Amino acid sequence: MAYQVNAYVHAVEAPPISEAMTWISPSPQNRALINLCQAVPSYPPAPALQDHVARMAQQPETSLYTDISGLPELRSALAGHMAQAYGGSVDARDVIVAAGCNQAFCVAMMALAKPGDNVIVPSPYYFNHQMWLTMQGIEVRSIPAIGMDGPSLDPAAAADVMDDRTRAIVLVSPNNPTGAVLPSETLESFFDLARTRRIALVIDETYKDFRDGRDPPHRLFQKADWRDVFVQLYSFSKVYALTGYRVGSIIAGPHLIGEIEKIMDCVAICAPRIGQLAALFGLEALGEWKEEKRRLMASRLTALRAAMTLPGLTYGLVSAGAYFAYVRHPFEHTPGKEVARRLAREHNLLCLPGSMFGPGQERYLRLAFANVDSDLMPDMASRLLESQSAR
Ligand SMILES: Cc1ncc(COP(=O)(O)O)c(C=O)c1O
């Protein structure tokens, strides 16, 4: 008999995106797949960034490790960027660079909680958050994040499920999977709750650059004591189309950064240097390119909203923003996974069922629309409509 595997890891479902990929089948009508499955930018990195990376690859030191917490120039540039964007105080010492925001989450949570502790995670959640916590033996306590008519998130609901083993509240804004952008006031009330309970407020801001408007996403970095409460996670994957370069970051107080360094030293030693150089170039030189891509995503969102008003369509748009739309499907008695599978097999539309994002999400589908050009949105809506009559 083979050896045993870690029961906590074994208990976690297989990676959802890989499962969804198996649903794709050739179209009987020979039409192209509309892929709304994974949040990947549909365009390459900026040409100037690609040239820079090619030049950097020629430098002998590019092949070397960096400091555990990342290149000093990148930590400093990111601190400056966040200080400016949020009107707050962030220092290079508050920053640790990770190999992507998923790793940032894993190492931050490992530093915050141990097996038997619990963490508050609104549902629907970003599935990798739930997967990692469960693998660590950390209990996920979910609170509802979708009300009757769209996203709503109540700090009182979080307070109700806390106990003395609660170590953190985890939020994602702009949200994956709903696209909802949490108002600054909501984030502040969660900050106040976390401060009172002396736990961490962890916010994954992977999609912050795709928000509308120029106001800072929140004012938490303006608070004198933010380092005692707030942990910000960020990704360079989406903003500079660098998903394969693996760069993300954690911004936190020194007591947490010190613990995370120990973990990073063991799991990665450092984030890939070439990725860090690419991220630094992005921060220093790609302001305009980034704004152009933000506008492109906003135009896709507008096109999606318009497409979802197709007469007769009984799929309802519940929430949308940044990279994602969350849609209520019309099949009351069919599990969400079955609806998504049929959309893939019979209508060549690939998306993820809400059930992959937590309890109580059977009626929903996530459309990762950032992958799809605006002119395909009407076709997407027609395929949804077609799925109604095919049943
Ligand atoms: C909310 C959220 N956090 C983190 C990630 C992963 O980011 P990275 O590529 O930097 O690991 C994603 C990717 O889809 C995401 O949606």
PDBQT file of the ligand as one rigid body, heavy atoms in Angstrom, charges set to zero:
ROOT
HETATM    1  C1  LIG A 401      -8.067  37.819  -6.104  1.00  0.00    +0.000 C 
HETATM    2  C2  LIG A 401      -6.843  37.218  -6.696  1.00  0.00    +0.000 A 
HETATM    3  N1  LIG A 401      -5.728  37.159  -5.972  1.00  0.00    +0.000 NA
HETATM    4  C3  LIG A 401      -4.598  36.634  -6.474  1.00  0.00    +0.000 A 
HETATM    5  C4  LIG A 401      -4.559  36.138  -7.748  1.00  0.00    +0.000 A 
HETATM    6  C5  LIG A 401      -3.280  35.514  -8.244  1.00  0.00    +0.000 C 
HETATM    7  O1  LIG A 401      -2.371  36.512  -8.556  1.00  0.00    +0.000 OA
HETATM    8  P1  LIG A 401      -0.866  36.143  -8.934  1.00  0.00    +0.000 P 
HETATM    9  O2  LIG A 401      -0.836  35.793 -10.379  1.00  0.00    +0.000 OA
HETATM   10  O3  LIG A 401      -0.119  37.404  -8.631  1.00  0.00    +0.000 OA
HETATM   11  O4  LIG A 401      -0.448  35.000  -8.046  1.00  0.00    +0.000 OA
HETATM   12  C6  LIG A 401      -5.678  36.174  -8.554  1.00  0.00    +0.000 A 
HETATM   13  C7  LIG A 401      -5.651  35.618  -9.920  1.00  0.00    +0.000 C 
HETATM   14  O5  LIG A 401      -6.616  35.316 -10.545  1.00  0.00    +0.000 OA
HETATM   15  C8  LIG A 401      -6.860  36.718  -8.005  1.00  0.00    +0.000 A 
HETATM   16  O6  LIG A 401      -7.982  36.751  -8.722  1.00  0.00    +0.000 OA
ENDROOT
TORSDOF 0
